C-alpha cells in the first residue's frame, strides 16, 4: 500500500515498487538525489535529483549592464544565447518550499510551488512554478507535472529543469549507455545508443547530442534515459519521458564533470497569467520498448488533465510496460 509521511523537512514515499524522498528544505524540488529506489532491482538514481527546477529565461542575448548576466562561451553553457527573466535558481536558492500532501486509494503525491522573487528586462517578479509528483502502487515510475504561470507578457519564455536528472560518474563507471529518442541519422529517426565512453571528456551543450525544436525533427516521443550498472553489469534504465514532445524547446546531454541533462520547456510567446509546462513520467524501465509503451499509454495527458484522470490513464492495448 502506498504511504506518505513527513520527517523534519523530508517527505518519505513508499509504494510496493518504489521508495523516494522529497526535500522541502535545502536543495529542493523534484525527487531527492539517490533516493528513487527501484525495489525490483535495487537500483538508485545516480545524480543530484530528478525533475529539478531552475529559472525562467529567454533564448536571447543579454543587454549591457544587466544585473544577472548569463555566461556563455564555456564548457558549461557553450555558445547558446540565453538570458534570465526571473530568478533565482529554485533548486539551489529557494531554500524552502511550501507543500501539500495528496493521497488516495493505492497512490500518494506531493504538490510544491514557488513564486520567483526577482525579475529582469522590465518584467515584474511573481511568476508561479507548481510541481505535482504522484506515486502509485504497481508502477516503477512516478508521474510529474511542471506548470508555470507567467506574471508577464514575454516573448519565447523558457523554463529550465533537469530531466530526468544529471548523471554522476567516475570515468563512466556507474552507467552503461544513454538513450535519446530524438537522435537522428541522415535526417531519419533512429534508435541511437550512446556508450558511456562517449562521456569521458568534457564538451559543451552545443558540442553534441543537442536537441532544438524547429532545427531537429520533432520526435514521436521525447525520452531521455540512462542505463545504470549493477555489480558491474548493465541494469535497468532510469528514464525521463516528457509529454507532449513539442513542449520541449531545447534539450542538452553533455559532459561537464557529470552528464548534464538540461531540458527547457516553452520557447513560445506567453501573456500575463498564461500557463505552460509539461507532464513527465520518471522512473525505472527494463528496456527502451517498455519506455515507448508507457509513453504511448500516457499520450493525451496534459496540464489541464484533472488529477483523477492523471492518476488512472488507461494503458494502450492493455499494456503498461511494467
Secondary structure, DSSP 4 states (H G I P E B T S, - for coil): --EEEEETTEEEEE-SSEEEEEESBSS-SSEETT--EETTT--B--SSEESEEEEEEESSPPPTT-SSPPP-SBTTTBT---EEEEE--HHHH--B-EEEEEEETTEEEEEEEEE--EE-TTPPS--EEEEEEEEETT-SEEEEEEEEE-SS-EEEEEEEEESS--B--SSS-SEEEEEETT-EETTEE---EEEGGGGSS---GGGSS-EEBTTBPPPSSEEEEEEEEETTEEEEEEEEEEESGGGEEEE--EESSSEE-EEEEEEEEE-TT-EEEEEEEEEEESSHHHHHHHHHHHTT--TTS-HHHHH-PPPBTTB---
